[in-house]
């Protein structure tokens, strides 16, 4: 049986080493994002002002879409968007609601979302009323269907007028609980006008930094731990990946210019091993209208159009540029709401498998194959089992270390790797994450306090940093169980309506 124990030792050591390596990457990713945000806010007052942007005919026109369904507090988001520092003639905010809700509002709401928007619009001064439009989508459909309804030619003409130049229109997306920075449009406009800061580096898509801390003041200790952990996903993975992906592509472009033959030979290896899929969040994102039209608008093939959009843009070689200004959103305030939210995301992961498979079959490349393989391995498979897999392999490695105590190198690896993985889990997840997210809160669009002021909160936040991930695991298994029993799972809305009512 020695060969079996040796094989188990190698497998457990590999996964423990991989876990430690990923935690170090997460730490580095959060540091990268924090520096990116801090540098941007130091320069925010140097951005062109509203008067200069109003005079510049090259300045982009923003069509900001807010898909909404049963949203009693949508006024806060609309107030934040309309209060942005951007010329009112070049900003159009469009709320898209569903006809089914207009006909039968939720019992806990005083009126439908569409009616709340109509009332809100009447309270605005005339010049702001022109900036806000309401569209009611007939029939049923998810968020992607609402967004695409707003982008129909007749609706575009109604909001923007005839003769729309799609290359000048930037489509922004916010959730109905989004609170963006007032300078977001100014930053994008400055970046567009300067070609991304460098010649030939202009982007056609942006993804901003989002923190799930808008309702932190209403959360208990465990809720704040989960809010910080969810915010860390956006900083350490989503935004850090966008920043580093552009750096890697730029590095390879320089190699291609200096050694074209070598670059041609190594491109498949580079794209398969070193490129990474781009992540969209579904809010605080901006895509040029002609780019959206070239990919068939927002994907409707799955439960989450945002992740699919990132894959679709990457498959066509379109790099998303990270937007450093902050946005605040809510996190579900109940355990059940958090599970439902993560279940919808995991259903989107499963739906994206088919999309990536079809993408690779249509556009066979090393990058598209890498997107498919990593998605299946790191998301579809690892997400439901990671909470059990890594602790089991950690204890297994410790046990096997003593079985091979006569081999000093094996013994050292067997003890070191799981210990390092556990230590980094507490340090990166419980301490560094809290510290770095706190660093960012000073730049939030409105005051946010997440400091741990009591000993209990500090202990809970440090040693229960896996609470959020355990809830995500429960969500994944809920989806898998439903699919196994009935063959389908319909993503549900989170608990904002019931809670706010």
C-alpha positions in Angstrom: 0.0 0.0 0.0 3.0 2.3 0.1 2.3 3.5 -3.4 -1.3 4.5 -2.4 -0.1 6.5 0.6 2.6 8.1 -1.6 0.0 9.1 -4.2 -2.3 10.5 -1.5 0.6 12.5 -0.1 1.4 14.0 -3.5 -2.3 14.9 -4.1 -2.8 16.5 -0.7 0.5 18.4 -0.9 -0.4 19.7 -4.3 -3.8 21.0 -3.2 -2.4 22.5 0.0 0.4 24.2 -1.9 -2.2 25.4 -4.4 -4.4 26.8 -1.7 -1.5 28.7 -0.1 -0.4 30.0 -3.5 -3.9 31.3 -4.3 -4.2 33.0 -0.9 -0.9 34.8 -1.6 -2.3 35.8 -5.0 -5.5 37.1 -3.3 -3.4 39.2 -0.9 -1.4 40.6 -3.8 -4.6 41.3 -5.8 -6.1 43.3 -3.0 -3.0 45.3 -2.6 -2.9 46.0 -6.3 -6.5 47.1 -6.3 -6.1 49.3 -3.2 -3.1 51.1 -4.8 -5.0 51.5 -8.0 -8.0 53.1 -6.2 -5.8 55.3 -4.0 -3.8 56.6 -6.9 -7.0 57.5 -8.8 -8.6 59.4 -6.0 -5.4 61.5 -5.5 -5.9 62.6 -9.1 -9.6 62.9 -9.2 -9.6 66.8 -9.0 -7.5 67.0 -12.1 -10.3 65.4 -14.3 -12.0 67.8 -16.8 -15.0 69.6 -15.3 -18.5 69.6 -16.5 -18.2 72.8 -18.5 -15.2 71.5 -20.4 -16.9 68.2 -21.1 -20.1 69.9 -22.3 -18.0 71.9 -24.8 -16.0 68.9 -26.1 -17.9 67.2 -28.9 -15.8 64.1 -28.5 -16.9 63.5 -24.9 -19.0 60.3 -24.6 -22.7 60.3 -24.1 -23.8 58.0 -21.3 -27.0 55.9 -21.4 -27.2 54.5 -17.9 -29.6 51.5 -17.5 -31.2 50.5 -14.2 -33.1 47.3 -14.5 -35.5 47.1 -11.5 -38.1 44.7 -10.2 -39.8 45.1 -6.8 -37.4 47.8 -5.6 -38.9 50.1 -2.9 -35.8 52.1 -2.4 -34.8 52.8 -6.0 -34.9 56.5 -5.4 -31.6 56.5 -3.6 -29.9 55.0 -6.7 -31.6 57.5 -9.1 -30.6 60.4 -6.8 -27.0 59.3 -6.8 -26.9 58.8 -10.6 -28.6 62.1 -11.4 -26.3 63.9 -9.0 -23.2 62.9 -10.9 -20.7 65.6 -12.0 -21.3 65.3 -15.7 -23.1 67.5 -18.3 -26.8 66.9 -18.1 -27.1 67.0 -21.9 -24.8 64.0 -22.1 -26.3 61.8 -19.4 -29.5 59.8 -19.8 -30.7 57.5 -16.9 -33.2 54.9 -18.0 -35.1 52.6 -15.5 -36.5 49.4 -17.0 -39.3 47.7 -15.0 -41.6 44.8 -15.8 -45.2 45.1 -16.9 -46.2 42.2 -14.6 -45.2 44.1 -11.5 -46.9 47.3 -12.7 -50.2 45.3 -13.0 -49.7 43.4 -9.7 -47.3 45.2 -7.2 -45.8 43.2 -4.4 -48.1 43.2 -1.4 -45.4 44.6 0.9 -44.8 47.6 -1.4 -47.0 50.8 -1.4 -46.8 50.9 -5.2 -45.0 49.2 -8.1 -41.4 50.2 -9.0 -42.6 51.9 -12.1 -45.0 54.1 -10.1 -42.3 54.9 -7.6 -40.1 56.1 -10.4 -42.9 58.2 -11.9 -43.5 59.9 -8.5 -39.7 60.4 -8.1 -39.5 62.0 -11.5 -42.3 64.5 -10.7 -40.3 65.7 -7.7 -37.3 66.6 -9.9 -36.6 70.0 -11.4 -37.4 70.2 -15.1 -33.8 70.0 -16.3 -33.4 66.7 -14.3 -36.7 65.3 -15.5 -35.3 65.3 -19.0 -32.4 63.1 -17.9 -34.6 60.4 -16.5 -36.7 58.0 -18.5 -38.9 55.0 -17.6 -39.5 52.0 -19.8 -41.9 49.2 -18.9 -41.0 45.8 -20.5 -44.0 43.6 -21.5 -43.9 39.9 -20.8 -41.5 38.0 -18.6 -37.7 38.0 -18.5 -34.6 38.3 -16.5 -32.3 41.3 -16.1 -30.6 40.7 -19.5 -34.0 40.9 -21.2 -34.8 44.2 -19.5 -31.4 45.7 -20.6 -31.9 44.5 -24.2 -35.4 45.9 -24.2 -34.0 49.3 -23.5 -31.5 49.0 -26.3 -34.1 48.3 -29.0 -33.8 50.9 -31.8 -37.2 52.4 -31.1 -36.4 52.8 -27.4 -33.0 54.2 -28.2 -34.5 56.8 -30.5 -37.1 57.7 -27.9 -34.4 58.4 -25.3 -31.5 59.7 -27.4 -33.2 61.0 -30.5 -32.6 59.9 -34.1 -29.2 59.5 -35.7 -27.5 57.9 -32.8 -23.7 57.4 -33.2 -23.2 54.1 -31.4 -19.4 54.7 -31.1 -20.1 57.7 -28.9 -22.7 56.1 -26.7 -21.5 54.3 -23.5 -24.0 52.0 -21.9 -23.7 51.9 -18.1 -25.5 49.4 -15.9 -26.4 49.8 -12.2 -28.5 47.7 -9.9 -31.4 49.3 -8.1 -29.3 49.5 -4.9 -26.2 51.0 -6.5 -24.6 54.1 -5.0 -21.8 55.2 -7.5 -19.2 57.9 -7.1 -20.2 61.3 -8.5 -17.0 61.4 -10.6 -17.4 58.1 -12.4 -18.5 59.5 -15.7 -15.8 62.2 -15.6 -13.1 59.6 -15.1 -14.3 57.5 -18.0 -14.7 60.5 -20.2 -11.1 61.6 -19.4 -9.8 58.1 -20.1 -11.7 57.9 -23.5 -10.5 61.4 -24.6 -6.9 60.5 -23.8 -7.0 57.0 -25.4 -6.7 55.2 -22.1 -3.7 57.3 -21.1 -1.5 55.9 -23.9 -1.8 55.9 -27.7 -3.8 53.0 -29.0 -4.8 51.8 -25.5 -8.4 53.1 -25.7 -10.9 50.7 -24.1 -14.4 49.7 -25.2 -15.5 48.4 -21.8 -15.0 49.3 -18.1 -15.7 47.6 -14.9 -15.6 49.6 -11.7 -14.7 48.7 -8.1 -17.8 47.7 -6.0 -18.0 47.2 -2.3 -21.0 45.4 -0.7 -21.1 47.8 2.2 -24.1 50.1 1.4 -26.2 48.6 4.2 -23.3 47.8 6.6 -24.9 50.0 9.3 -27.9 47.6 9.4 -25.9 44.4 9.7 -24.8 42.4 12.7 -21.3 41.2 13.3 -21.7 38.1 11.1 -23.4 40.1 8.4 -20.5 42.6 8.3 -18.0 39.7 8.1 -19.9 38.4 5.0 -20.1 41.9 3.5 -16.3 42.4 3.8 -15.7 38.9 2.3 -18.1 39.6 -0.6 -16.4 43.0 -1.2 -13.0 41.2 -1.2 -14.1 39.1 -4.2 -14.5 42.2 -6.2 -11.1 43.7 -5.1 -8.8 40.7 -5.0 -10.2 38.8 -8.0 -12.4 40.9 -10.4 -10.5 44.2 -10.5 -7.0 42.8 -9.9 -7.5 40.4 -12.7 -8.5 43.1 -15.1 -5.5 45.2 -14.1 -3.0 42.3 -14.5 -4.6 41.0 -17.7 -3.9 44.2 -19.5 -0.4 44.2 -18.2 0.2 40.7 -19.5 -1.3 41.4 -22.9 0.8 44.6 -23.1 4.0 42.6 -22.2 3.3 40.1 -24.9 2.6 42.8 -27.5 6.1 44.2 -26.7 7.5 40.7 -27.2 5.7 40.4 -30.5 7.1 43.7 -31.7 10.7 42.7 -30.8 10.6 39.0 -31.6 7.6 38.2 -33.9 8.7 34.7 -34.7 9.2 33.8 -31.0 5.8 35.4 -30.2 4.1 33.5 -32.9 5.5 30.2 -31.6 4.7 30.9 -27.9 1.3 32.5 -28.3 -0.7 29.3 -27.7 1.2 28.6 -24.5 0.9 32.2 -23.4 -2.9 32.3 -24.0 -3.5 28.9 -22.4 -1.3 29.2 -19.4 -1.1 33.0 -18.6 -4.2 34.6 -19.9 -7.2 34.9 -17.5 -11.0 35.3 -18.2 -12.4 38.7 -17.5 -15.0 39.2 -14.9 -18.0 41.6 -15.1 -20.2 42.2 -12.1 -23.5 43.2 -13.7 -23.3 46.7 -12.2 -20.9 49.6 -12.2 -19.9 48.4 -15.7 -19.8 50.4 -19.0 -19.6 49.1 -22.5 -19.6 51.1 -25.8 -22.9 50.7 -27.6 -21.4 49.5 -30.9 -19.4 46.9 -29.0 -22.5 45.6 -27.4 -24.3 45.5 -30.7 -21.4 43.5 -32.2 -21.9 40.7 -29.7 -25.7 40.7 -29.9 -26.3 42.9 -26.8 -26.4 41.4 -23.3 -26.3 37.6 -23.3 -29.6 35.9 -22.3 -28.4 32.3 -22.3 -27.9 32.0 -18.6 -29.0 33.2 -15.1 -26.3 35.8 -14.9 -25.6 37.9 -17.9 -22.6 39.7 -16.4 -20.2 36.7 -16.3 -21.3 35.7 -19.7 -20.6 39.2 -21.0 -17.1 39.1 -19.7 -16.5 35.8 -21.5 -18.0 37.0 -24.7 -15.9 40.2 -24.8 -12.7 38.2 -24.0 -13.4 35.7 -26.7 -13.4 38.5 -29.2 -10.2 40.0 -27.9 -11.9 43.0 -26.2 -10.1 43.9 -23.0 -12.1 45.4 -20.1 -10.4 48.3 -18.4 -10.6 48.6 -14.6 -12.4 51.7 -13.4 -10.9 52.8 -10.0 -13.8 54.8 -8.6 -16.0 53.1 -6.0 -19.6 52.0 -6.0 -21.6 50.8 -3.0 -24.3 48.1 -3.1 -26.3 46.2 -0.5 -25.6 42.6 0.6 -28.6 40.4 1.6 -29.4 40.9 5.3 -30.6 37.4 6.0 -28.9 34.0 5.7 -31.6 32.8 3.3 -31.2 35.9 1.1 -27.4 35.4 1.0 -27.9 31.7 0.0 -30.3 32.7 -2.7 -28.0 35.3 -4.1 -25.1 32.8 -4.3 -27.4 30.1 -5.7 -28.2 32.5 -8.6 -24.5 33.1 -9.2 -23.8 29.3 -9.2 -26.6 28.6 -11.6 -25.0 31.2 -13.9 -21.7 29.3 -13.5 -23.4 26.1 -14.8 -25.2 28.0 -17.6 -21.8 29.5 -18.7 -20.4 26.0 -19.3 -22.5 25.5 -22.3 -21.8 29.1 -23.5 -18.0 28.6 -23.3 -18.3 25.2 -25.0 -20.1 26.7 -27.9 -17.7 29.7 -28.0 -14.7 27.3 -28.2 -16.3 25.3 -30.9 -17.0 28.4 -32.9 -13.7 30.2 -32.2 -11.1 27.5 -31.6 -8.2 29.2 -29.8 -6.0 28.4 -26.8 -7.5 31.3 -24.9 -11.1 30.1 -25.4 -10.1 26.6 -24.4 -8.4 27.9 -21.3 -11.6 29.9 -20.4 -13.6 26.7 -20.7 -11.2 24.5 -18.7 -10.7 26.9 -15.9 -14.4 27.7 -15.6 -15.3 24.1 -15.3 -12.5 23.2 -12.8 -12.3 26.4 -10.7 -16.0 27.2 -10.6 -18.4 24.5 -11.6 -16.5 21.7 -9.8 -14.4 23.4 -7.1 -17.1 25.8 -5.8 -19.4 23.1 -4.3 -16.6 20.9 -2.8 -13.9 23.4 -1.7 -15.3 23.8 1.8 -14.9 20.1 2.5 -12.0 19.3 0.2 -9.3 21.7 1.6 -9.9 20.9 5.3 -9.8 17.1 4.6 -6.7 17.4 2.5 -5.0 19.6 5.1 -5.6 17.0 7.9 -4.6 14.2 5.6 -1.3 15.9 4.8 -0.5 16.3 8.5 -1.3 12.7 9.1 0.8 11.4 6.1 3.7 13.6 7.1 4.3 11.4 10.1 3.9 8.2 8.0 6.8 9.5 6.0 8.8 10.9 8.9 11.8 8.9 7.8 12.0 11.2 4.8 12.9 14.7 6.0 11.9 16.5 2.8 8.5 14.8 2.7 7.9 15.3 6.4 8.7 19.0 6.1 6.4 19.5 3.1 3.6 17.5 4.8 3.7 19.7 7.9 4.6 23.0 6.2 2.0 23.2 3.4 -1.2 22.7 5.3 0.1 24.8 8.2 0.9 27.6 5.7 -2.5 27.3 4.1 -4.3 27.5 7.4 -2.3 30.4 8.6 -2.8 32.3 5.3 -6.5 31.6 5.5 -6.7 33.4 8.8 -4.3 36.2 7.9 -5.5 36.9 4.4 -9.2 36.2 5.0 -9.6 37.5 8.5 -7.0 40.2 9.0 -5.6 41.6 5.8 -9.0 41.6 4.0 -10.6 43.6 6.8 -7.6 46.1 6.9 -7.6 46.6 3.2 -11.3 47.0 2.8 -11.3 49.5 5.7 -8.6 51.5 3.7 -11.0 51.8 0.8 -14.0 53.0 2.8 -12.6 56.5 3.1 -13.2 56.9 -0.6 -16.8 55.6 -0.5 -19.6 57.7 -2.1 -21.2 58.0 1.4 -19.8 57.4 4.9 -19.3 53.7 5.8 -18.0 52.3 9.0 -16.9 48.7 9.3 -14.3 49.0 12.0 -14.3 46.1 14.6 -14.7 48.0 17.9 -15.3 45.1 20.3 -13.2 42.1 21.2 -16.0 39.8 20.1 -16.2 41.4 16.7 -12.5 41.1 16.2 -12.4 37.4 17.2 -15.5 36.6 15.1 -14.1 38.5 12.0 -10.7 36.9 12.3 -11.6 33.3 12.9 -15.0 33.0 11.2 -13.9 34.6 7.9 -15.1 31.4 6.2 -18.7 32.0 7.1 -19.5 33.6 3.8 -17.9 30.8 1.8 -19.8 28.1 3.7 -23.1 29.9 2.8 -21.9 30.0 -0.9 -21.2 26.2 -0.7 -24.8 25.6 0.7 -26.1 27.7 -2.2 -24.2 25.6 -4.8 -25.5 22.3 -3.3 -29.0 23.7 -3.3 -28.8 24.3 -7.0 -27.2 20.8 -7.7 -29.9 19.1 -5.5 -32.7 20.9 -7.3 -31.2 20.0 -10.7 -30.8 16.4 -9.7 -34.4 16.1 -8.4 -36.4 18.1 -10.9 -33.9 18.9 -13.7 -34.3 22.7 -13.2 -33.6 25.5 -10.8 -35.2 28.9 -11.1 -33.1 31.7 -9.5 -35.1 33.7 -6.9 -34.9 37.3 -6.0 -33.0 38.3 -2.8 -34.8 39.6 0.3 -34.7 43.4 -0.3 -38.5 43.8 -0.8 -39.5 42.0 2.4 -36.8 43.5 4.5 -37.3 47.1 3.5 -41.1 46.8 3.8 
